[in-house]
Structures are given as C-alpha cells and as structure tokens.
C-alpha cells in the first residue's frame, strides 16, 4: 500500500476545526494544527485570521503567519495540518488553494460548511501542484 497516505487526527482537533469553520461561516476559516517537528501527529490547534474575510477565498495574514511559524520553530514544531473551509462548495482544493500550497509535508484539510446540518472533511497532500487525496482516521487518543 505504498503511496497511500493516512492522516491520523484526534477527534478534539477535528471538532475545533469544524467549530472554527462554522463560526466564520459564511466566510472561509483557516488555521494550522502544529505538531512535533519529526512527527506526523497534529497536537495543537491554532485558529488564524482569514485576511481576505471572504466566502470564496482565504489568505493568512502575513504578520500573524510569521508570528505563528516563528512560535512553531521555537517549540520545535511543524505545520502538520493546514486547514481551511469552503462555504459553498465541496471539500476539494481550488486552483488557488493548489497554487498557494507551499508546505510539501503538510496535510491540507478542507472542511465544507455548505450543508448547515453536517460538514464534509477531506485531507490532501499538495506537492508541486499535484493534489492527492488521503484517508482520514479520527481517533480519541494517539497510541
């Protein structure tokens, strides 16, 4: 099964991302889940500001992004997950999302909030413009 990647993520982090996406709806929400530098395990939820404040586009505020990335560096953390929401479309990366994907080791999680009753959450790897969907396994605790 080489090549098939899986994002293993705690349920509380999923709930935090979904709550952020719902709270910012109808604008797109965005943020990061940080984890230990040499791990693929997201540990810390960091909600960020969508500098665009737009229902169709997100962009990290450059000053906030610099502060968050420096804090992760200082804590020997990496951006394990970069997430944002789509408010009117499916949870699949747009051309803009692909063009802005600059962290080759990150999982790009998209949450669609177009249905007010339920969300759609999907994860991707985006490397050199190539989008590869991966499985998401939600756990209560990491083993």
Rosetta blueprint (number, residue, H / E / L):
1 X L
2 X L
3 X L
4 X L
5 X L
6 X E
7 X E
8 X E
9 X E
10 X E
11 X H
12 X H
13 X H
14 X H
15 X H
16 X H
17 X H
18 X H
19 X H
20 X H
21 X H
22 X H
23 X H
24 X H
25 X L
26 X L
27 X L
28 X L
29 X L
30 X E
31 X E
32 X E
33 X E
34 X E
35 X E
36 X E
37 X L
38 X L
39 X L
40 X L
41 X L
42 X L
43 X L
44 X E
45 X E
46 X E
47 X E
48 X E
49 X L
50 X E
51 X L
52 X L
53 X L
54 X L
55 X L
56 X L
57 X L
58 X L
59 X L
60 X E
61 X L
62 X H
63 X H
64 X H
65 X H
66 X H
67 X H
68 X H
69 X H
70 X H
71 X H
72 X H
73 X H
74 X H
75 X L
76 X L
77 X E
78 X E
79 X E
80 X E
81 X E
82 X E
83 X E
84 X E
85 X E
86 X E
87 X L
88 X L
89 X L
90 X L
91 X L
92 X L
93 X L
94 X L
95 X H
96 X H
97 X H
98 X H
99 X H
100 X H
101 X L
102 X L
103 X L
104 X L
105 X L
106 X L
107 X E
108 X E
109 X E
110 X E
111 X E
112 X E
113 X L
114 X L
115 X L
116 X L
117 X L
118 X L
119 X L
120 X E
121 X E
122 X E
123 X E
124 X E
125 X E
126 X E
127 X E
128 X L
129 X L
130 X E
131 X E
132 X E
133 X E
134 X E
135 X E
136 X E
137 X E
138 X E
139 X E
140 X L
141 X L
142 X L
143 X L
